[in-house]
Amino acid sequence: MDTPGVARGSIINKFGQSIEVREYKTKDWLATSWQEYERTYWLYFCDGKLVQWGRAGDWAEAKRMIYDINFKTS
């Protein structure tokens, strides 16, 4: 299986586990207005296994504990 979306952050925690949060975007349609909209989900992995997923921003605790990775290109 391909790794979905972009990496939002990752760490090796104090227990030596690899923790990673990835962001995955989907497009959907509102049936009432036929307008396209985008939903963003976060996928939380521990040692390469999916342990939690949900709408972006729903994880106050995880968000506080995960560091953002900002890649800059020259």
C-alpha positions as CSV (number, residue, x, y, z in Angstrom):
1,M,0.0,0.0,0.0
2,D,1.3,3.5,-0.8
3,T,1.7,6.0,2.0
4,P,-1.1,8.5,1.7
5,G,-0.9,12.2,1.6
6,V,1.9,14.4,2.9
7,A,3.8,14.0,6.2
8,R,2.6,16.5,8.8
9,G,5.1,15.4,11.4
10,S,7.1,12.6,12.9
11,I,9.1,11.7,15.9
12,I,10.8,8.8,17.7
13,N,9.2,8.9,21.2
14,K,10.8,8.1,24.5
15,F,9.8,4.5,24.1
16,G,11.7,4.2,20.7
17,Q,8.5,4.1,18.7
18,S,8.3,5.8,15.3
19,I,5.2,8.1,15.4
20,E,4.0,9.8,12.2
21,V,1.0,11.9,11.2
22,R,0.1,12.1,7.6
23,E,-2.5,14.3,5.9
24,Y,-4.9,12.9,3.3
25,K,-7.3,15.0,1.3
26,T,-10.5,13.8,-0.4
27,K,-13.0,15.6,-2.6
28,D,-16.7,15.1,-2.2
29,W,-19.9,16.6,-3.5
30,L,-22.7,18.3,-1.5
31,A,-25.9,16.6,-2.6
32,T,-28.0,19.7,-1.8
33,S,-26.0,22.1,-4.0
34,W,-23.8,19.9,-6.2
35,Q,-20.8,21.8,-5.1
36,E,-17.4,20.1,-4.7
37,Y,-15.7,20.4,-1.4
38,E,-12.5,19.1,0.1
39,R,-12.1,17.2,3.4
40,T,-8.8,16.8,5.2
41,Y,-8.1,13.7,7.3
42,W,-5.1,12.9,9.5
43,L,-3.7,9.4,9.8
44,Y,-1.7,8.5,12.9
45,F,0.9,5.8,12.6
46,C,2.9,4.0,15.3
47,D,5.8,1.9,14.0
48,G,4.3,1.9,10.5
49,K,0.8,0.7,11.6
50,L,-2.3,2.9,11.4
51,V,-3.6,3.4,14.9
52,Q,-6.0,6.3,14.5
53,W,-7.6,8.5,11.8
54,G,-10.0,11.3,11.7
55,R,-10.8,14.8,10.5
56,A,-7.8,17.2,10.7
57,G,-7.9,19.3,13.8
58,D,-9.9,16.8,15.9
59,W,-6.8,15.6,17.8
60,A,-5.8,18.4,20.2
61,E,-3.6,16.0,22.2
62,A,-1.7,14.5,19.2
63,K,-1.3,17.9,17.6
64,R,0.4,19.2,20.7
65,M,2.8,16.3,20.8
66,I,3.8,16.1,17.1
67,Y,6.3,18.4,15.6
68,D,5.7,20.0,12.2
69,I,8.2,19.3,9.5
70,N,8.9,22.3,7.3
71,F,11.0,21.4,4.2
72,K,12.6,24.3,2.4
73,T,14.1,24.1,-1.0
74,S,16.9,26.5,-2.1
